[in-house]
Amino acid sequence: MSRGILEVNDMRKRYGKTAALQGVTLSVASGELFGLLGPNGAGKTTLLSIVSGLLDADGGEVLLDGRPFRRADRDLRRLVGIGTQDLAVYPDLTARENVLFFGKLYGLGGDALNHRMEMLLTAVGLWDRADHRAGTFSGGMKRRLNLAVAVIHSPKLLLLDEPTTGVDPQSRNLIFEIVRKLNAEGMSVIYTSHYMEEVQALCPRIAIMDKGQVIACDTIGHLLKLRPSELRLKVDPVPPGFEEQLQGLDGVTAVHKLPDGVQLSAAALGPLLPKIATLCATAGVTPTAMETSESTLEKVFLHLTGHALRD
């Protein structure tokens, strides 16, 4: 993994008696598309607000591009772009005016700004609506404009907080394409969402937050192994020694006898199915039914936190 664009060490933040962040530590590599999952109140938005320089932490350290980062450090803040959950676009300004306004806030101007504005509005599918007021746009169009203004200054790190809230499927797919393209061009991205399938589709590595803490951080593949897949075989009766034979198969982690058969657990069922079929044939066992339950990120999340993402 390349040098980290972001390192967060022992980050803490309280709002009165409520601990929003309780010693959060994580890192994001340069060029990484990193996912952040957690229910409401997990601390995701607070963490992003601190990383973007919008909020001061009570304790801990943030390193941005290898340098200590503080809210007052305006030069380092320019390395970050943020697509906020609450739309940052101005409804009375046109799409063109919104992008130019945010570009000028970052010190851009002249032909370079105009060229980038045109390029971004084209990329988000709004060039034909460049001179229409943002207030007349649909929810999906506003979200796409929100993304354009977040990256007008070509940040090294893009923070996206619920970027597809309230959008139509077409806008959601376009946002996915834009995020992947920006990442492929070298921009590091932290993507947070209530939609677990989005994070799983976009992000090779994710952190799961709950109650102000990071409770897991790993690749999707490794996280899926935290909650084994299951296979139920309906066999009646279960012949003597059959459970032990199943347990002896490479990859099987547990076998339990059921009233009408057996249930086995494994990190991955695919490679096991031919072996189980061979074993059944050898043992003279003919299952009358088979039910599989594959590991999913949603099941892992429920396993780790004790509740669903949208609780």
N, C-alpha and C positions, 0 to 999 in steps of 0.2 A: 504494500500500500504506500502511496506517495506521501510526502510531507503534509501534515494537516493544515487545511485552510482555517479550521476552527478547533479549538480545544477549550472545553469547559471543565473546570476543576472545583469540586466542592461548592457549587453554587447554592446560595440560600437567599430566600426572600419571604418576608411575612407581611400580611395585611392585618394589622391588629393582632388578634389572637389566632388568626388562621395562617398556617405555614403553607405557602404556595409552592415553595421549592425547599427540599430538605436534603441538601448535600448532593446535588446533581453533578455527575461527572460523565462526559462523553466527548468523542472527537469525530470530526468529519474530514476525510482526506480531500486533497485538492482534486477536483474533477469528479467527485463522487455524487451520486444521486441517492440521498439518504432519507429514509422514511421515519416519521415520528408519529406514533400511535398512542392514544390515551383517551379515556372518557372525559366528559365535561368536568372541569375542576382538577384535572390531573397535573396542571402546571405548564402545559405546552405553550400557550399564548404568553404567559409570563416569561418563560425561557426565551422565546423568540424576541420579546420586547427588550430584554436585557442584551441579547446578542446583537440586536440592531441599533442599540444606543438610545432607545426610547424610554428606558427605565433603568434606574440604578439598583444594583443588587445590595443586599445587606451584608453579604460575605461571599468569599470565593474569588475565582480568577477566570477571566476570559482572555485567551490568546487568539488573535485574529491575524492570519497570515504570519504566524510566528512572533507577533508582537503583542505586548500587554495592551488590552483595549479598555478604555474608559468612555463613559458617555460624552465627556467633553472633547474627546479626540476626533475632531471633525474630519481630518484627513483619512483616518482609518474607517470612519463611518461611510465614506464614499465607496468603500470596497463592498458594501452591503446594499442589496436591493430587497425590498419587502413588499409582497403582495398581501395586504392585510385582509382579515376576515370581513371587516367592515369596509365597504368600498371607499377608496380614496379619491375617486374622480369627482369633478365638479359638474353637477347636472346642467348648469347654465352655460357652460363652455362647450364648444364643439370638440369632437375627438381630436382634431388637429391642435386646437388650443390647449387641451389638457396635456397632451404629450409635450408640446413646446414649453408649456409652463413648468412642468417638472424637470425638463431638460435644462432650462435656465436656472432653476434652483441649484442644480449641480454644476453650474458654471459653463454649460455648453452654449454654443451660439453659432450663428453664421450658416454657411453651406453644410458644414458637418452635422449640425443639429437637424437641419431640414432634411438631409439625406437619411439620417437615422430614423427620423420621425416617419418618413414615407415608407422606409423598409419595414419598420415595426407594425405600422397600421396595415400594410399589405400582408405581413405574416399572420396577424390576428384576424384577417378577413374583414377589415373595416375601412380599407382605403376608399371604397366607393361611398362610404358614409363619413368621410373625413370632415366635412363641413356641416354635419348635422349635430345638433346639441345632444350631449350624452344623456340628458334627462328623457329623451324620446326613445332611448335604446331598450331592448329587452334585457332581462336579467343576464342571459348568457353573453350578450354583446357588452354589457357593462363589465362583466368579469374579464372578458378578453381585453378590454381597454385598460382595466386595472393592471393586468399583467404587462401590457405595453409600457405603462408609465413606471412600473417597478424596475424595468431593465433598460430604460432610456440611457442611463449613464454607463452601461456595460459593466455591471458589478462582477466581482469575482465570486461572491456568494449570494445566492438568491434564496430568500426565505418565503415560502408560500404557506399561508395559514388558511386552510379550508378554501382552496381556490376554485372549487366547482360547486359551492353552495348555491342552490337555486337555479342551476343552469340546465338547459336542454341537452339531450344526448349528442347532438351535432357539435355544440359548443364544448362539451366535455371532451369529446374526441379530439377536437382541434387544440384544446389546451394541452392534452396529453402529447400531441405531436410537437407543439412548440416547446414544451418542457424537455422532451427528449432531444430536440434539435439544439437547444441552448446548452444542454449538458454535453452533447456530442462535440460541441464547439469549445468545450473546456470550462464552462461555468459550473461551479459546485452548487448543488441545490439541496435544501432541506424542505421536504414535502410533508405537511401534516394534513390529516383528513379524518373525518368520521367514517368515511367509506373505506373499509378494510381492503376491499377488492382493488381499489385504486392504488393503494400503497403497495400491495402485493404485486400488482402488474408493473409498476414503475420502478420500484426500489429494490435493488439486490440486498441491501442491508438496512435494518431498521432498529430503532429503540422503542421499547414499550414503557410508557410512563403511567404511574398510578399514585395518587395521593402525594404528589410532589417529589417522587423518586423514580429513578430509572430501575425497573425491576428485571429487564432483560435487554440485551443489545447484541445482535449477531446477524448472520446472513439468514435469509428466508429458509434455506435448506436446513440449517442447523436448528433454527427455532421450531420447524415442523417436527423435528425429532423429539422435542420435549413432550409431545403428546402423541403416543404411538397409534398407528392404525390398527384396526381390529377386524377380525374375520370370524364369523359364526358359522359353524357347520351343524346342520340338523342331522343327527345320527342317533338312531334308537334301535337296539341298545348300543352303547359305546363299548367296543370290545376291550378286554383286558390288555393293558400295556399301550393302548393307542395314544393316550395323553402323553406318556413318556416318550413315545416315538416322535410326536409332534414337537415336544420340547427340545428334542435333539437336533432339529433342523436348524441349520445356520441362519441366523437372522431373527428367529423367534425369541421374544423376550419373556413371555409368560403364557401359560395355558391354564384355563379354568374349565372345570366340568359344569355343564348346565343340565337342568332336568331333562332336556331333549337333545343333548349334544355337547359340543365343546366350543369354547371361545379362545382364540389365541391373539396375542398382541405382537406387533412387529414394527420396526422403524419404517419399513416399506413393504407393501404387500406384493407388488408386481413381480419381483424376482422369486418370491416364495410360491406363487400359485402353481407353477409346473411341478415343483417338488412335492407340494401337498397332494396334487393329483396322482403322482407316482406312488406316494406313500399309501394313499387310499386304495389304489389298485392292488398294491402288494399285500396290504392287510385285509383285503376283501371287504372293504368298507364302501358302501354306496350312500353318500349323503343325499337326503331328500330335498334339502334346501341349503342355499349358501347366501350369506349377507355380509357385505363389506362396508366398512366405515373408515374412509381415509382421513388422515390428519389434515387439518386446515388451520390457517392462521387464526380464524375465529375461535376454533376449539382451543388453540394454544393460549390465546388471549383470555378466554374464559377460565382455563386451567390456572393461569398465573395470577389473575386479578380477582377471580370469584364472581365476576359479573360481565355482562355483554358490553361491547364498546359503546352502544348508544344508551345505556342505562343512565 
